[in-house]
Amino acid sequence: MSSLMTELPRRSSRVFRRVRISVNGKNSDGRKFREAAQTIVINAHGGLMYLTHFVEMGAMLMIANPLTDEELECRVVYLGDIEDRGQRVGVEFLSPCPHFWGVEFAQSDWTPPQSIPAT
């Protein structure tokens, strides 16, 4: 078996953007937490942020975006290095939500193509 892994194409383009959010859920000790955070990277399917609370892979979190006044449930899909600002945590929305971030310059692959009606 080859040690090279084939990387799957991304479902939507990433945008390096800081968005202030509120995150709540349970930490790795099972204690509830609420934390003000900021994204590093966003896309139509989730994002990457720094969290000071440690969470487990697969944990469910609620993310609130005060800019769009929306709240979404998401799943932890990536745990990165721990830095001064916290741990890098990647999350995915349970279903795509390209408007959640309130980004006006959303990429063309963030929304599904419109079907053309048959004539």
C-alpha positions as CSV (number, residue, x, y, z in Angstrom):
1,M,0.0,0.0,0.0
2,S,1.4,3.4,-1.0
3,S,2.2,5.9,1.7
4,L,0.9,8.7,-0.5
5,M,-2.7,9.7,0.2
6,T,-5.0,11.1,-2.4
7,E,-6.5,14.3,-1.1
8,L,-10.2,14.7,-1.9
9,P,-11.2,18.1,-3.5
10,R,-12.8,20.6,-1.1
11,R,-16.5,20.9,-1.1
12,S,-16.2,24.7,-1.1
13,S,-13.4,27.3,-1.3
14,R,-11.8,28.5,1.9
15,V,-11.7,32.2,2.7
16,F,-9.2,33.5,5.3
17,R,-11.5,35.8,7.3
18,R,-11.8,36.8,10.9
19,V,-15.4,36.6,12.1
20,R,-16.3,37.1,15.8
21,I,-18.4,34.3,17.0
22,S,-19.7,32.8,20.2
23,V,-19.2,29.0,20.8
24,N,-20.8,26.8,23.4
25,G,-20.7,23.1,24.0
26,K,-19.0,20.7,26.3
27,N,-15.3,20.5,26.8
28,S,-13.2,17.3,26.9
29,D,-14.1,17.0,30.7
30,G,-17.8,17.1,29.9
31,R,-18.3,20.6,31.4
32,K,-20.5,23.1,29.6
33,F,-18.7,26.2,28.3
34,R,-19.4,29.4,26.4
35,E,-16.5,31.2,24.7
36,A,-16.1,34.3,22.5
37,A,-13.9,33.2,19.6
38,Q,-12.8,34.3,16.2
39,T,-12.5,32.3,13.0
40,I,-9.3,31.9,11.0
41,V,-10.8,30.3,7.9
42,I,-14.4,29.9,6.8
43,N,-16.2,28.2,4.0
44,A,-19.8,27.2,3.1
45,H,-19.5,24.0,5.2
46,G,-17.8,25.2,8.3
47,G,-14.6,26.9,9.5
48,L,-11.4,26.9,11.6
49,M,-11.0,28.8,14.8
50,Y,-9.0,29.1,18.0
51,L,-10.7,27.8,21.2
52,T,-9.2,28.1,24.7
53,H,-11.5,25.2,25.9
54,F,-10.3,21.8,24.9
55,V,-12.9,19.7,23.0
56,E,-12.9,16.2,21.6
57,M,-13.0,15.1,18.0
58,G,-16.6,14.6,17.0
59,A,-18.0,16.9,19.7
60,M,-21.1,18.9,18.9
61,L,-20.8,22.7,19.3
62,M,-23.3,25.6,18.8
63,I,-21.8,28.6,17.0
64,A,-23.6,31.9,17.0
65,N,-22.7,34.7,14.6
66,P,-23.9,38.0,16.0
67,L,-23.4,39.7,12.5
68,T,-26.0,37.5,10.9
69,D,-28.0,36.8,14.1
70,E,-27.8,33.0,13.3
71,E,-26.9,30.0,15.4
72,L,-25.8,26.6,14.0
73,E,-24.9,23.2,15.3
74,C,-21.7,21.8,14.1
75,R,-19.3,18.9,14.6
76,V,-15.6,19.1,15.5
77,V,-13.7,17.5,12.6
78,Y,-10.2,18.7,13.2
79,L,-8.0,19.4,16.3
80,G,-4.8,21.2,15.6
81,D,-1.8,22.4,17.5
82,I,-2.2,24.3,20.7
83,E,-0.8,27.9,20.5
84,D,-0.8,31.0,22.7
85,R,-4.3,31.9,21.3
86,G,-5.7,28.4,22.0
87,Q,-6.2,25.2,20.0
88,R,-7.0,25.3,16.3
89,V,-10.4,23.6,16.0
90,G,-12.1,22.8,12.7
91,V,-15.8,22.4,12.5
92,E,-18.3,21.4,9.9
93,F,-22.0,22.4,9.7
94,L,-24.5,19.6,9.8
95,S,-25.7,20.9,6.5
96,P,-24.1,23.6,4.2
97,C,-25.0,27.1,5.2
98,P,-23.1,29.6,3.0
99,H,-24.9,32.7,4.3
100,F,-24.1,32.0,8.0
101,W,-20.8,33.9,7.9
102,G,-22.3,37.0,6.4
103,V,-19.5,37.2,3.8
104,E,-20.5,39.4,0.9
105,F,-17.7,38.0,-1.4
106,A,-18.8,34.4,-1.1
107,Q,-17.1,32.1,-3.6
108,S,-19.1,30.8,-6.6
109,D,-18.9,27.2,-5.3
110,W,-20.5,28.2,-2.0
111,T,-24.0,28.0,-3.5
112,P,-25.4,25.2,-5.6
113,P,-25.8,26.1,-9.3
114,Q,-29.3,27.2,-10.3
115,S,-31.1,24.7,-12.4
116,I,-32.3,25.9,-15.8
117,P,-36.0,25.1,-16.4
118,A,-36.8,23.1,-19.5
119,T,-38.7,24.9,-22.2
